Amino acid sequence: MTPPSASSAVAQPIEPARARSVPTASGAPARRPAFNFHHFLPWIVPICALVLWQASATFGWVSAGTLPAPTSVLQAAIDLTATGELQKGIGVSLLRIAAGFGIGATLGLVLGFLVGMSSVAEGLVDRSLQMVRVVPHLALVPLMIAWFGIGEEPKVILVAMGTLFPVYLNTVNGIKNVDSRLIQLGRAYGLNQWGLIRDVILMGAMPSILTGIRYSLGVAWLTLVVAETINAQDGIGFIAQNAREMMRNDRVILAILIYSFAGLLADQLTRLIEARVLRWHSSYQPRGAQA
């Protein structure tokens, strides 16, 4: 048996121990997931606030009547869940948000595309919309009650009005800021008018449109807080209104937290849509892919 030559020993370098990986069942090396501190960074402030809140209640820094402890708010959520009132209120509020946001966002997109694509539509529509936009839509609550009563219509219309203008303004801005050279390039490749709108103008305006949708979702929830005080018989706002009359601050804070979490979930959902739709955009690509 001949010993291995020096050349063969050099040709087969020893892999460093730190770079070795344990093969999986499929034969591919298994890598340990790297700890990413940025995944936990957004939770630091809420957790610290929750700890401080609980400490203030435990040590009596703030009276329980003014600011109930988190445990009291949790117990209020359990009690309302047991009676079914919480689930019903959340469901009704979600339906109102869905209806109002659907109407307002659709109108904002349609009007935004008309004004952004046509100078005639801009002359006919834009100035009137700008005049209506500066009127605080929450100031129209008495007028909504006089016109539509105290049913569901004024609540949905108020949410739609709060949603319409952010979507409209960002859609117009996105369309007008599309690079004209991209449109000329699309025409040079033989795209017709519909192809230019779908593949060039819509894609170029999409970051601005999605920004408007994100902003309008926040305005929609803010509007719903006020809209549900219009003699509502159900919904999250009704829970807060009823709790205020009974001096149940734990339920009032619970309603506020539900609004906050609902707005956060809506924003995160929009972020996921952005990352999916705008994966071609440099701002939504992994850092390694941009290098």
ROTOR-442277 format. One record per atom (N, C-alpha, C, O): y, x, z. Coordinates in steps of 0.2 Angstrom, whole numbers, plus 5000, padded with zeros to 4 digits. Last residue first. Layout:
# residues N
YXZ...
//
This chain:
# residues 291
522148664978522248734978522048764971522148824970521748534978522348544976522448624975522948634971520448534984520448514977521148534974521248544968520748564997520448614994520448604986520448644982521348445001521748505001521448564997521748594993520948304992520848344997521248414996521348434990522248194986521648234985521548274991522048294994523448124987522848084990522248124988521648104989524448184980524548174987523948144990523848154997524048184966523948244970524048234978523748274982523048044961523648074963523548134967523148134971521747994959522048044954522648074956522848124953521647904969521347964970521448014965521348074966522247784971522647834969522347904970522647954972521247694975521647674969522047744966522047754960520847754988520447734982520747724975520547754971522047764995521547824994521047814988520947864985522447634995522847684992522447744990522447774985521447575003521547554996521947604992521747624986521647645015521047655011521047635004520847665000522947595018522847665017522247675013522147725009522647455020523047475014522947545013522947565007521847475032521547445026521947465019521647485014522947515040522347565039521947535032521747575028523647395041523947465038523447515036523447545031522847315047523047295040523347355037523247365031522647375059522047365055522247355047522047375043523947365064523647425063523047425058523047465054524147225065524547255061524247325059524347355053523147205075523047165068523447205063523247215057523647275086523047295083522947265076522647295071524747195088524847265086524247285083524247325078524247065091524747075085524747145083524747165077523547105102523247075097523647085090523347105085524647135111524147185109523747165103523547205098525247015113525647065110525147115107525247145101524246945119524446915113524846975109524746985103524147015131523547015127523746995120523547025115525446985136525247055134524647055130524647095125525146855139525646865135525546935132525646955126524146865148523946835142524546845137524346855131524846915159524246955156524046925149523846965145525846825162526046885158525446925156525446965151525946675164525346715164525546775159525346775153526746565166526946635170526346675170526146715175526646455158526246465164526346525168525946535173527446495148527646435152527246435158527446405163526746605143527446615145527646555150527946565155525546545138525546585144526246595147526246605153526046475127525746435132525746475139525846455144526446585119526946535121526746495127527046475132525246645117525846685120526346635123526546635129524546545110524346575116524846615120524846605126525446535099525346475104525046505110525246475116525246655093525846635095525846585100526246575105523946645088524046695094524746675097524846685103523446465087523646535084523846575090523846555096524046305089523546345089523846415086524446415084525146225089524646195093524046245093523546235097526946265088526246275086525746245091525946245097528346245087527946195089527146205087526846155085528546385081528846325079528346265081527946245077528046505084528446475090528646405088528946365092527546565073527146525077527446495084527046465088528646635068528446575065528046525069528046465069528746745076529246695076529046635074529146575077527546805072527646805079528146745080528146705084527646815058527246765061527346755068527246705071528546925056528746855054528346805058528546745060527647025059528247015063528546945062528746915067526747015049526547005056527146985060527146945065527547045038527246975038527046965045527046905048528047175040528547115040528147045041528447005045526747235038527147235044527647185045527647155050526647205024526147175029526447185036526247135040527647265018527747195018527147165023527247115026527247405019527847385022527847305023528047275029526147395010526047415017526647395021526547365027526847354998526347315001526147325008526147285013527647464995527947394997527447355000527647315004526647554993527047564999527447505000527547485006526047504981525647504987526147514994525947494999527147524973526947464974526547454980526647414984527247664972527847634975527547554977527847534982525947704966526147724973526747684976526747674982526047624954525647604959525747634966525747594971526847664943527147624948526747614954526947584959525847724935526447764937526747734943527047764947524947624932524747674936525347724939525247744945525847534925525547514931525347574935525447574941526147624914526647594918526347574925526647594930524847664909525347714910525847684915525947714921523847564908523647634909524247684911524047734914524547444906523947444911523847514913523747534918525647464897525747434904525147444909525247464915524947524886525447554890525647524897525647564902524147414883523847474885524347524889524147554894525047314879524647304885524347364887524247374893525647384868526047374873525647354879525847374885524347514863524847464861525247444868525147474873524247694860524147634865524647574863525247594861524247804852524047744849523947684854523647634852524747924857524047914857523747854855523147834855526047894857525847944852525047944852524747964847526147814868526247784861526047834856525747814851525947904878525447844877525547814870525047804867527147984877526448014875525947954874525447964870528047894880528047914873527447944872527147944866527747874894527647814889527647844882527247814878527948004898527247974899527147914894526647904891529348014897528948054893528148034893527848044888529847924907529847904900529447944895529147924890529047904922529247954917529247924910528747904908529547764932528947794928529247844922529747824919530547704938530447774939529847804936529747864937530347574936530947604933530947674933531247714930529247544943529247534936529747574933529647604928529647564957529147604954529147604946528947654943530647464958530847534958530347584955530447634952529947354957530447364952530647444952530747474947529147364968528847364961529347374956529147414951530047364978529647424977529247424970529147474967530547234978530947294977530547364975530747394971529347154979529747154973530247214972530247244967528947194992528447204986528947204980528747244975530047155000529747225000529347244994529347294991530147014997530647064994530347134995530547174991528946945001529146944994529547004993529447044988528746935015528346975011528546985004528447045001529646835020529646905023529246955019529447015019529146725013529846755011529946825014530246865011527946715018527946725011528646755010528646805006528246675031527846735030527946755023527946815022528946555029529246605032528946675031529246725029527846475023528446495019528846555022529046595018527046465034526746505028527346525024527346575021527846385043527546455045527346495039527546555039528146275035528646315037528446385039528746435038526746215034527146235028527746285030527746335027526146165045525946235043526446265038526546325037527346075053526646085052526546155050526946205052528646015056528346065061527646085060527246105064529645995041529345975048529046035052529246085051530246045030529546035030529246015036528646005037531646035033531446025026530646005026530445955023531846065046532146005043531845985037531845925035531146185047530946125051531246065048530846015048531946265039531246255037530946195041530546155038533146265046533146235040532446225038532246165034532746345058532946275058532946235052532746175051532346465051531846425055532146355055531746305054533146555045533046495041532546445045532346395042533246675051533746625053533646565049534046515051532146745045532046715052532646665054532546625058532746795034532346745033532146705040532046645040534446835032533846845037533446785036533646735038534946875016534946825021534346835026533846835023534746965007535146985012535246935018535446945023534046894997533646945001534046965007533846985012534846814990534446784995534146834999533946825005535446914982535846874987535446844992535646834998534446964975534747014980535146974984535246994990534046854967533646874972533946924977533846924983535246854959535046794963534646814969534646794975535046974952535646964956535546904961535746914967533846964945533947014950534446994955534446994961533746864935533446854941533646894947533746874952534446894923534346824925534146814932534446774936534447034921535046994921535046924924535446904927533047044921533447074926534147044927534347034932532646984910532446954916532846984922532946954927533247074901533447004901533346964907533746934911532647184903533347184905533547114905534047104909530947204909531447164904532147164907532247144912530247264918530047274911530547244906530547264900530747234931530647304929530547314921530747364919530647094930531347124931531247204929531747224925529247074929529747044924530447084924530647104919528747144940528647164934529047134928529247174924529447074951529547144950529347164943529747204940528846944949529546954948529747024947530147044943527446984952527646954946528446964944528546984939527647034965527347074960527547044953527747084948528146924972528546994972528247034966528647064963527146834971527846814968528246884967528546894962526146894978526046884971526746864968526846894962526746914991526546974987526446954980526646994975526846774994527446814994527246874990527746894986525546724994526046694990526646744989526846754983524846815003524646804996525146774992525246794986525546795015525546865011525346855004525646885000525246665018525946685017525946745013526346755008523846665019524146625014524846645012525046645007523646765028523246775022523646725017523746755011524246715039524546785036524246785029524546805025523546605042524246595040524546665037524846655032522246655044522346615039523146605037523246605031522646725056522346765050522446725044522646745039522846625065523446665063523246705057523646725053521646565066522146525063522746575061523046565055520846665072520646645065521246605062521346615056521546685084521546735079521346715072521646735067521246555090521946575089521946635083522346635079519846555091520146505086520846525085521146525079519646665099519346665093519746615088519846635082520246615111520546675108520246675101520646695096519546495114520246485112520546555109520946545104518346505120518346495112519046495110519246495104518046525133518246455131518346445124518346395121517846665132517246615135517446545133516946505132519046715128518446715123517946665125517546635121519746695139519946655133519446665128519346615124519146785148519146715149519346675143519046625142519346905141518646885142518646805144518246775141520646925142520346915135519646885136519446855132520846935155521146875152520846865145520746805143520247055157519946995160520246935157519846885156521147135151520447135148520147075151519747035147522247115159522347095152521647085149521447045145521747175171521947105171521947075164521747025162521647305166520947275168521147195169520647155167522947345165522447335159521847295160521647265156523947245176523547305174523147295168523047235166525547175172524847165174524447225172524647265167527147185176526647215171525947215174525747265177527647085185528047115179527547145174527647125168526547065194526847005190527347025184527346995180526247195199525747155194526047095191525847085185527647305199527347255201526847215196526947215190527447485197527647425194527347365197526647365197526747565206527447585204527847525200528447525201525547545212526047495214526747525211527247505214524447615208524847645214525447605215525847625220523947535198523547555204523947575210523747555215524947525189524747465192524347475198524347445203525147655185525747615188525547555191525847535196523847685180524047715186524647675189524747675195523847605168523347585174523647625180523547595185524847675161524947595163524447585168524647545173524347795160524947785164525047715166525247705171523247765152523147795158523747785163523647775168523947715140523447675144523347705151523347665156524647835136525047775138524547725142524847695147523547915133524047935138524447875141524547865147523047845122522647855128523047875134522947845140524147845113523847785116523447795122523547755127524247995111524747955114524547885117524747865122522948025105523148055111523748015115523647995121522547975093522347935099522647965106522547935111522948055083523247995084523147955090523447915092521948165085522648175087523048105087523448105092520648165081520848135088521548135089521748105094520748225068520448155069520648125076520648065076521248355071521748305068521448235068521848185068520148435074520648405080521048355077521248305081518648435069519248425066519748395072519648335073517248535069517648495073518348495071518648545070516048535056516648565059517048515063517148465061514348505057514948475055515548515059515448525065513248635051513548595057514248565055514648605052512248605037512848635040513048595046513048535046510648645031511048595035511648635038511548685041510148685014510348705021510748655024511248625021508848585007509548605007509748625014509548605019507548545009507648615007508348635006508448695006507348425014507448425007507448495004507548504998507348445028506748425025506748435017506248445014508448595029508248525030507548515027507248555024508648765035508448715030508248645032507948645037509948825044509248795045509148745039509548695038510848965039510848895040510148865040509648895037511849105042511249075041511249005043511648985047512949175046512949135039512349095038512349055033512649245057513149185058513149145051513449085052511849345052511549295056512049235057511749175057511949395035512249395042511949335046511849285043510649445026511149395027511349395034510949405038510349605019510149555024510749515025511349535026510049625001510449635007510249585013510049525011509149684991509049624995509349635001509149655006509449804985509449744981509349684985509549624982509149894994509849884993509949814989510349784990507749894993508049875000508749864999509049815002507549934981507349864982507649844989507849784989507950074982508350024978508149954979508649914979507050124991507750114993508150064989508550034991505450034990505950084988506650074991506750014993504150005002504749974998505250034996505350075001502650095001503250075005503750045000503750074995501050044995501650084994502250054998502349994998499450045000500050005000500650045000500750095005
//
